[in-house]
Amino acid sequence: MSSTSSHPTSTARHKSAVPSAPRRVVINTRPVERAAPLTQYLQAAGLSVVEIPMLTLQPRPITDADMALMRQWFAGDYQALVIVSPTAAAAGLAVWQALARERHAQHSEKNGDKQNNESQDNESQKTTERQNLSAPSHLIAVGEATAAVLNEAKIKAASYHVLQPRVANNEGMLAMPEIDSLQAGDKLLVWRGLGGRRLLVNTLQARGVHIDSIAWYERIMPHEAYRQYNQWLQQFSTAASVPSPLSSEAVPAAPSTAQHPKPISKRSKPVVIISSATAFEHWRQVVSQGKRQANDETSAEDTIKQPLADSTGADGLPKLKLSDFAYVVLGERLANMVADEQLSYWRVEDLAPATILAAISA
């Protein structure tokens, strides 16, 4: 886990010395494999960042139905393919390459020139596979990282071009000519993870567009989420117990009684970056359980049954509430979710590090 100290420790200073203000705390809940660029960017901007992933991506078995959809797409039955994440791109690309190999082998057999030399160099074989990759429809990647998976897998001989929306979200894709022009009877395939936003699907289905999707992976709660949150909470509360001479409301002070910390302003709250409804629900579970100690053997059912902690734990540390944090949320759906709960938030339309920093700094 990558993290930095949330607040400077109190040391003896000469009266003329000016103490530095505590740095803004940001909790990055992105999956481990996607967190680092954002964490590094925010740290370079002077923010104190701790990674507490609320999602881990678990591959799903490839079913016969998935393969049937891939064969239909490979045969040209769809007008476009939308790819929503790097993980989906990598999983789908592997199957696409397998179908290309299969077609190449069938073509070779039909023409009587099947290669019998099984000691062929592996790298040469990979190059041949890439050369045979021809996209049967428009390829639309939601973001830069997703597009990179496809672009880095091809060579100049490969005949496909990866398109991207100007804004990396569902709204941005709907504005693309390749999507906007889809009509009743047209077909669209989506590579995605289980769950996720439905705006694109719902909008196009309302037009009569037929949409199929393949969920290559699912999002689950990381086993270590509770432990990581509790570890951060202890460090944060310890630092908060040292008052700042520059800002009396920089962080909630750890109470000496069972009373909850006083409400603090949006600009002083720790910031939590939330990119999906699933991540928000996992965050809700972690925060609501407070000081509960979870381990790999604890089931999700046991987690839900665990009674909520008091406002402070046995060690006197506070049990924070959802409203003790401010949120950076992606898109309208998440903004509505946090607004309905009267939580402080900034809405962003993409997850670019610069976009998130600008929102927090606004």
C-alpha positions as CSV (number, residue, x, y, z in Angstrom):
1,M,0.0,0.0,0.0
2,S,1.2,3.5,-0.8
3,S,0.5,6.1,1.8
4,T,2.0,9.2,3.3
5,S,1.8,10.6,6.8
6,S,-1.5,12.4,7.2
7,H,-0.3,15.2,9.5
8,P,2.9,16.5,10.9
9,T,3.8,15.5,14.4
10,S,4.0,18.1,17.1
11,T,7.5,19.1,18.1
12,A,9.0,21.8,20.3
13,R,9.5,25.0,18.3
14,H,10.8,28.5,18.9
15,K,7.9,30.9,19.2
16,S,9.0,32.7,16.0
17,A,8.8,29.5,14.0
18,V,5.8,29.1,11.8
19,P,4.4,25.6,11.8
20,S,3.2,24.1,8.5
21,A,-0.5,23.4,8.0
22,P,-1.6,19.8,7.9
23,R,-1.9,18.4,4.4
24,R,-5.3,17.6,2.9
25,V,-6.1,13.8,3.3
26,V,-7.3,11.9,0.3
27,I,-8.4,8.3,0.3
28,N,-8.0,6.6,-3.0
29,T,-10.5,3.7,-3.3
30,R,-9.5,2.7,-6.8
31,P,-8.5,-1.0,-7.4
32,V,-4.9,-1.8,-6.7
33,E,-4.0,-2.2,-10.4
34,R,-5.5,1.3,-11.2
35,A,-4.6,3.3,-8.1
36,A,-0.9,4.2,-8.5
37,P,-1.1,6.9,-11.2
38,L,-3.7,8.9,-9.3
39,T,-1.9,8.4,-5.9
40,Q,1.4,9.6,-7.3
41,Y,-0.1,12.6,-9.1
42,L,-1.9,13.8,-5.9
43,Q,1.1,13.2,-3.7
44,A,3.2,15.3,-6.1
45,A,0.6,18.1,-5.7
46,G,1.2,18.0,-1.9
47,L,-1.8,16.0,-0.8
48,S,-1.5,13.2,1.8
49,V,-2.9,10.1,0.0
50,V,-3.7,6.7,1.4
51,E,-4.9,3.8,-0.8
52,I,-7.8,1.8,0.6
53,P,-9.2,-0.1,-2.4
54,M,-12.9,-0.8,-2.2
55,L,-12.9,-3.1,-5.3
56,T,-10.8,-6.0,-6.4
57,L,-11.4,-7.4,-9.9
58,Q,-11.9,-11.1,-10.1
59,P,-12.0,-12.9,-13.5
60,R,-15.2,-14.7,-14.4
61,P,-15.2,-18.1,-16.2
62,I,-15.7,-17.7,-20.0
63,T,-19.0,-19.4,-20.8
64,D,-20.3,-21.0,-24.0
65,A,-22.7,-18.0,-24.3
66,D,-19.7,-15.6,-24.1
67,M,-17.9,-17.5,-26.8
68,A,-21.1,-17.5,-29.0
69,L,-21.3,-13.7,-28.7
70,M,-17.6,-13.3,-29.5
71,R,-18.0,-15.5,-32.6
72,Q,-21.0,-13.4,-33.7
73,W,-19.0,-10.2,-33.3
74,F,-16.0,-11.7,-35.1
75,A,-18.3,-12.7,-38.0
76,G,-19.4,-9.0,-38.3
77,D,-22.8,-9.2,-36.7
78,Y,-22.3,-6.0,-34.7
79,Q,-22.0,-2.4,-35.7
80,A,-19.7,-1.4,-32.8
81,L,-17.9,-2.8,-29.8
82,V,-17.6,-0.7,-26.6
83,I,-14.9,-1.6,-24.1
84,V,-15.3,-0.1,-20.7
85,S,-12.0,-0.9,-18.9
86,P,-8.4,-2.1,-19.3
87,T,-9.3,-5.4,-17.6
88,A,-12.2,-6.0,-20.0
89,A,-9.9,-5.0,-22.9
90,A,-7.2,-7.5,-21.9
91,A,-9.7,-10.4,-21.4
92,G,-11.6,-9.8,-24.6
93,L,-8.4,-9.3,-26.6
94,A,-7.1,-12.7,-25.6
95,V,-10.3,-14.4,-26.9
96,W,-10.2,-12.2,-30.1
97,Q,-6.6,-13.4,-30.7
98,A,-7.7,-17.0,-30.2
99,L,-10.5,-16.6,-32.7
100,A,-8.0,-15.1,-35.2
101,R,-5.6,-18.1,-34.7
102,E,-8.6,-20.5,-35.2
103,R,-9.6,-18.7,-38.5
104,H,-6.0,-18.7,-39.7
105,A,-5.6,-22.5,-39.0
106,Q,-8.9,-23.2,-40.8
107,H,-7.8,-21.2,-43.8
108,S,-4.5,-22.9,-43.9
109,E,-6.1,-26.4,-43.8
110,K,-8.6,-25.4,-46.5
111,N,-5.8,-24.3,-48.8
112,G,-3.6,-27.4,-48.0
113,D,-0.7,-25.5,-46.6
114,K,-1.0,-26.2,-42.9
115,Q,2.3,-25.8,-41.2
116,N,3.6,-29.0,-39.5
117,N,6.7,-27.5,-37.9
118,E,5.6,-27.3,-34.2
119,S,8.9,-25.9,-33.1
120,Q,8.1,-22.5,-34.7
121,D,9.5,-19.6,-32.6
122,N,6.9,-18.4,-30.1
123,E,7.6,-14.7,-30.8
124,S,7.1,-15.2,-34.5
125,Q,3.8,-16.9,-33.8
126,K,2.6,-14.0,-31.7
127,T,3.5,-11.6,-34.5
128,T,1.5,-13.7,-37.0
129,E,-1.5,-13.6,-34.6
130,R,-1.3,-9.8,-34.4
131,Q,-1.0,-9.4,-38.1
132,N,-4.2,-11.3,-38.5
133,L,-6.2,-9.1,-36.1
134,S,-8.8,-7.4,-38.2
135,A,-11.7,-5.6,-36.4
136,P,-15.1,-6.5,-37.7
137,S,-16.7,-3.3,-36.3
138,H,-15.9,0.0,-34.7
139,L,-13.8,-0.4,-31.6
140,I,-14.6,2.2,-28.9
141,A,-12.5,2.4,-25.7
142,V,-13.9,4.5,-22.8
143,G,-10.5,5.9,-21.7
144,E,-6.8,6.2,-22.4
145,A,-5.8,3.2,-20.3
146,T,-8.3,1.0,-22.1
147,A,-7.3,2.1,-25.5
148,A,-3.6,1.5,-24.6
149,V,-4.3,-2.2,-24.0
150,L,-5.5,-2.6,-27.5
151,N,-3.0,-0.2,-29.2
152,E,0.0,-1.8,-27.5
153,A,-1.1,-5.3,-28.6
154,K,-1.1,-4.5,-32.3
155,I,1.5,-3.8,-34.9
156,K,1.3,-1.6,-38.1
157,A,0.0,-4.6,-40.1
158,A,-3.0,-5.0,-37.8
159,S,-6.2,-3.5,-39.4
160,Y,-8.0,-1.9,-36.6
161,H,-8.3,1.6,-35.1
162,V,-9.3,2.3,-31.5
163,L,-11.8,5.2,-31.1
164,Q,-12.3,7.2,-27.9
165,P,-15.0,9.6,-26.7
166,R,-13.9,13.2,-25.9
167,V,-15.1,12.7,-22.4
168,A,-14.3,9.2,-20.9
169,N,-17.8,8.2,-19.7
170,N,-21.2,7.0,-20.8
171,E,-22.3,10.5,-21.8
172,G,-19.2,11.0,-23.9
173,M,-19.8,7.7,-25.7
174,L,-23.4,8.6,-26.5
175,A,-22.1,11.8,-28.2
176,M,-19.8,9.9,-30.6
177,P,-21.1,9.7,-34.2
178,E,-20.4,5.9,-34.2
179,I,-22.9,5.5,-31.3
180,D,-25.2,8.4,-32.0
181,S,-25.9,7.0,-35.5
182,L,-27.1,3.6,-34.2
183,Q,-30.7,2.9,-35.0
184,A,-33.4,0.3,-34.3
185,G,-32.2,-3.1,-35.4
186,D,-28.5,-2.3,-35.1
187,K,-26.4,-4.3,-32.7
188,L,-23.8,-3.3,-30.1
189,L,-21.5,-5.5,-28.1
190,V,-20.1,-4.4,-24.7
191,W,-17.0,-5.8,-23.0
192,R,-17.3,-4.9,-19.3
193,G,-17.3,-6.1,-15.7
194,L,-20.3,-7.4,-13.9
195,G,-22.5,-4.5,-12.8
196,G,-21.6,-0.9,-13.6
197,R,-23.5,2.0,-15.0
198,R,-26.5,1.5,-17.3
199,L,-26.9,4.9,-19.0
200,L,-25.4,3.8,-22.3
201,V,-27.4,0.6,-22.4
202,N,-30.7,2.1,-21.3
203,T,-30.4,5.0,-23.8
204,L,-29.7,2.8,-26.8
205,Q,-32.2,0.2,-25.9
206,A,-34.8,2.9,-25.8
207,R,-33.9,3.6,-29.5
208,G,-34.4,-0.1,-30.4
209,V,-30.7,-0.9,-30.6
210,H,-30.0,-4.5,-29.6
211,I,-27.2,-4.7,-27.0
212,D,-25.3,-7.8,-25.8
213,S,-22.6,-7.7,-23.2
214,I,-19.8,-10.0,-21.9
215,A,-18.9,-9.6,-18.3
216,W,-15.2,-10.7,-18.2
217,Y,-14.8,-9.9,-14.5
218,E,-16.7,-9.0,-11.3
219,R,-16.0,-6.4,-8.6
220,I,-15.8,-7.8,-5.0
221,M,-14.9,-6.3,-1.7
222,P,-11.1,-6.8,-0.9
223,H,-10.6,-9.0,2.1
224,E,-8.2,-6.5,3.7
225,A,-10.5,-3.4,3.3
226,Y,-11.6,-3.4,7.0
227,R,-8.0,-3.8,8.3
228,Q,-6.7,-1.0,6.0
229,Y,-9.5,1.3,7.0
230,N,-9.0,0.7,10.7
231,Q,-5.3,1.2,10.4
232,W,-5.8,4.5,8.7
233,L,-8.5,5.5,11.2
234,Q,-6.1,4.9,14.1
235,Q,-3.3,7.0,12.5
236,F,-5.7,9.7,11.5
237,S,-7.3,10.0,14.9
238,T,-3.9,10.1,16.6
239,A,-2.8,12.9,14.4
240,A,-6.1,14.7,14.8
241,S,-5.7,14.7,18.6
242,V,-2.8,17.2,18.1
243,P,-4.5,20.6,17.5
244,S,-3.2,22.7,14.6
245,P,-2.2,26.3,15.5
246,L,-3.2,27.4,12.0
247,S,-6.6,25.7,11.6
248,S,-8.8,24.7,14.4
249,E,-11.0,22.6,12.1
250,A,-8.4,20.9,9.9
251,V,-9.5,17.5,11.2
252,P,-11.9,16.2,13.8
253,A,-10.3,16.0,17.2
254,A,-10.3,12.6,18.8
255,P,-12.8,12.9,21.7
256,S,-12.0,12.0,25.2
257,T,-15.6,11.0,25.9
258,A,-18.2,9.0,24.0
259,Q,-19.3,12.1,22.1
260,H,-18.9,12.1,18.4
261,P,-16.5,14.7,16.9
262,K,-18.2,18.0,15.9
263,P,-19.1,18.4,12.2
264,I,-16.4,19.9,10.1
265,S,-16.5,21.8,6.8
266,K,-16.3,20.3,3.4
267,R,-12.9,21.7,2.7
268,S,-11.5,20.2,5.9
269,K,-12.9,16.7,5.6
270,P,-10.8,13.8,4.3
271,V,-11.6,13.3,0.7
272,V,-12.8,9.9,-0.6
273,I,-12.5,9.2,-4.3
274,I,-15.5,7.0,-5.5
275,S,-15.7,5.8,-9.1
276,S,-18.7,3.4,-9.0
277,A,-21.8,2.6,-7.1
278,T,-20.3,-0.8,-6.0
279,A,-17.3,1.0,-4.5
280,F,-19.6,3.4,-2.6
281,E,-21.6,0.5,-1.2
282,H,-18.4,-1.2,-0.1
283,W,-17.2,2.1,1.5
284,R,-20.5,2.4,3.3
285,Q,-20.1,-1.1,4.8
286,V,-16.5,-0.4,5.9
287,V,-17.3,2.9,7.5
288,S,-20.5,1.7,9.2
289,Q,-18.7,-1.2,10.8
290,G,-16.2,1.2,12.3
291,K,-13.5,-0.6,14.4
292,R,-14.6,-4.1,13.5
293,Q,-11.6,-6.3,12.8
294,A,-12.2,-8.4,9.7
295,N,-10.0,-11.2,8.4
296,D,-9.9,-13.5,5.3
297,E,-12.0,-16.1,7.0
298,T,-14.9,-13.7,7.8
299,S,-17.8,-14.0,5.5
300,A,-19.8,-11.1,4.0
301,E,-22.9,-12.4,5.8
302,D,-21.1,-12.2,9.1
303,T,-20.0,-8.7,8.3
304,I,-23.6,-7.5,7.7
305,K,-24.7,-9.2,11.0
306,Q,-22.0,-7.5,13.0
307,P,-23.7,-4.8,15.3
308,L,-22.6,-1.3,14.7
309,A,-19.9,0.1,17.1
310,D,-20.6,3.0,19.5
311,S,-19.3,6.4,18.5
312,T,-16.0,5.5,20.0
313,G,-14.1,2.2,20.3
314,A,-12.6,0.7,23.4
315,D,-9.5,2.7,22.8
316,G,-11.3,6.0,22.7
317,L,-10.9,6.5,18.9
318,P,-13.9,7.9,17.0
319,K,-16.1,5.9,14.7
320,L,-16.5,8.2,11.8
321,K,-19.7,8.5,9.7
322,L,-20.2,8.8,6.0
323,S,-20.9,12.5,6.5
324,D,-17.4,13.0,8.1
325,F,-15.9,12.7,4.6
326,A,-16.2,14.7,1.4
327,Y,-16.4,12.8,-1.8
328,V,-15.2,13.0,-5.4
329,V,-17.7,11.1,-7.5
330,L,-17.8,10.1,-11.1
331,G,-20.9,11.1,-13.1
332,E,-24.5,12.0,-12.5
333,R,-25.6,8.7,-11.0
334,L,-23.1,8.7,-8.2
335,A,-23.7,12.4,-7.6
336,N,-27.3,11.8,-7.1
337,M,-26.6,8.9,-4.7
338,V,-24.4,11.0,-2.4
339,A,-26.7,14.1,-2.7
340,D,-29.7,12.0,-1.6
341,E,-27.7,11.3,1.6
342,Q,-26.8,14.9,2.0
343,L,-23.1,14.2,1.8
344,S,-20.5,16.8,0.7
345,Y,-19.1,16.0,-2.8
346,W,-17.5,17.2,-6.0
347,R,-18.7,15.7,-9.3
348,V,-16.3,14.8,-12.0
349,E,-16.9,13.5,-15.5
350,D,-13.7,11.5,-15.8
351,L,-11.1,10.0,-13.6
352,A,-8.0,11.7,-15.0
353,P,-5.7,12.7,-12.1
354,A,-5.7,16.3,-13.2
355,T,-9.5,16.4,-13.2
356,I,-9.7,15.0,-9.7
357,L,-7.1,17.4,-8.3
358,A,-8.9,20.4,-9.9
359,A,-12.1,19.3,-8.3
360,I,-10.6,19.0,-4.8
361,S,-8.7,22.3,-5.3
362,A,-11.7,24.3,-6.6
